Amino acid sequence: MVKNKSISDNKLNEIILKTNNLSKKFGKNFVVKNLNLEVHKGETIGFVGPNGAGKTTTIKLIAKLLRPTTGNILIKNKRNNLQDISVSSQDLISMGFLIDIPVFYDSNPNVLLKHYAKLHNYPKEKINQRIEELLSYFNLINWKKKRIKTFSKGMKQKLGFIQAIFHDPEIIFLDEPQTGLDPKARIKIRQYLKTFKEQNTTIFIASHMLREISEICDKIAFINNGEIIKFDRIENMEKLLKTSEIMCQLLEPIPIERLELVEKKLNEKLAPYLDKNIDPTIVESPVQYQPSSKNLTIYYDGRPESKGEIFKILGKDFDSEFTVISFSQSKTSLLEKLYLEKIK
Amino acid sequence: MNKKITKYKGVFNPILRTYFLELRLRWKRVLFFYFTTVFFALSYSFFYPYHFDECSFYRNALTYFRIFLIFVSCFFFSDIVSSEFSKKTGYIMFPKINKYKLFVGKFVANLNIIILLVILYYLTMNFSTMVIYDIIIPESYLSLGIAIIYIITLSTLILFLSSIMPTVNYTTVTVVLINLIGFPILEQVLTAINQEIEPIFSLNYIGNLINHVIPGGLPIGKRWIWVYYAGDTLPPVKVWLTPTIEVGILIMSFYIALFFLFTLLAIKRKE
């Protein structure tokens, strides 16, 4: 067991992608500026930033759709060495790309997926089975032989995702994979990515959707004006923000007439454990109640002991005021706060 | 040995796959133009009575066919490079296949289609000559050879334009303008400036070889002197008719290499 763990740790330490002072200039403007990034095997990286931050350009540089102005990109090859992709793209580990909203040749998914599979040297005897499996999973099986021209934006996006993962690549680059998708398709893509993650596949996602990022990614790179502002594990980012939150789902709503009193009491009782340094422009108060969703959000100082005390107080001192039916810690809202803090 | 075979497979397999996909994607267009070509040849043969003998019959048919070829080539070559970038189909393709291999596969597929179309036209014309005049003109095969080199030159020009123009429409309009208006005007201008300079740069001029290698056409590799009888004020005008076959082939080969080189540079620049 210990041996397995060390193997897996070694694998995780293995650098699979590295950028050295990567820059791309369009005219006089740097779209990507001195980007230094190290991605290890099995990591899931979220690339977060506003429009025009340089996310798509970075992926295009990795995909060799663009040539860097300066710097280089190293990707692991089949001989386990890092290889400069500007020198040669041969023998690199298999990669899958979904860039922008995909545009396909005027044909049908069956023909094109077969073509892509052959280009990736996917085993011939398994191609049909794989097409059936993926098209069925993403509810496109009835469209297998229909012209892609007639597809909706969401269907094209699903097909774009399928072509990116078809050959079980070792590293997947997804640029806004959730664009145009309905909630069901989003969940399916998320689930599929989780399966890939379990198989130690490296995933690189550029997205605005912090919820998706928080659920899938281990690490986040905040990018703005072509520069990485922060690149770290999500947990470390939380520590950096020095705040944590607990979301309590209440059974019944707090009566309006008692709301002010309850909030005052909560602030008093929980005062030693609440986050005193929260930015009022990001969070108005460390204790917040949303009547519509019956949610009580408490921003505490992040110490596990404080968390335990808060649970005790809520159960002991407020049992006559409300009943907490579940606790959760949302990474999303934390990420949103981080996002707002980092990308100003 | 095995390593070598694997290496060659790695180079040629993606090109072959692209080649077959391109044929598959183009089949409707191919059928339409093949049908149009045969229809055009047969209509000309049996419903256009203005020819004196089998050679003038054949030559005239080729004159019209050259114009037809310019338009058909645009339909097949003008989107090879530009669509991958402007329509963004390349975003899916380029990470899967080296872009040069992709373009080679597409180019060769379209070139094969258009060469077959040219052969089809000549075969139909030979069939018509056989039916009408009971003869096959041997020089038609020479003309076919020149036509094939001409179409390769034209296709490389379109490929180059396709790599610098933003869209297919721009490419098509430019190709038509260059070939039907640009080159003839330049020839006239050159004649006006200096009659001694042969307009070997002009694809239109070189293309004259296609129909004039058929006997009875313009004298190959010679010049005619137009004499204007407008008093003594105007000197006689010497007109370049066609280049020699050797010069024609040489210039076309030069153009093919040049346009390929320019295309390569243009694609690199697109990055």
Interface residues (C-beta under 8 A of the other chain):
Chain A: A63 K64 L65 L66 R67 S89 Q90 M95 G96 F97 I99 D100 P102 V103 F104 Y105 D106 S107 V111 H115 Y116 K118 L119 H120 G160 Q163
Chain B: G10 N13 P14 R17 L21 R24 L25 K87 K88 T89 G90 Y91 I92 F94 P95 K96 I97 N98 E271
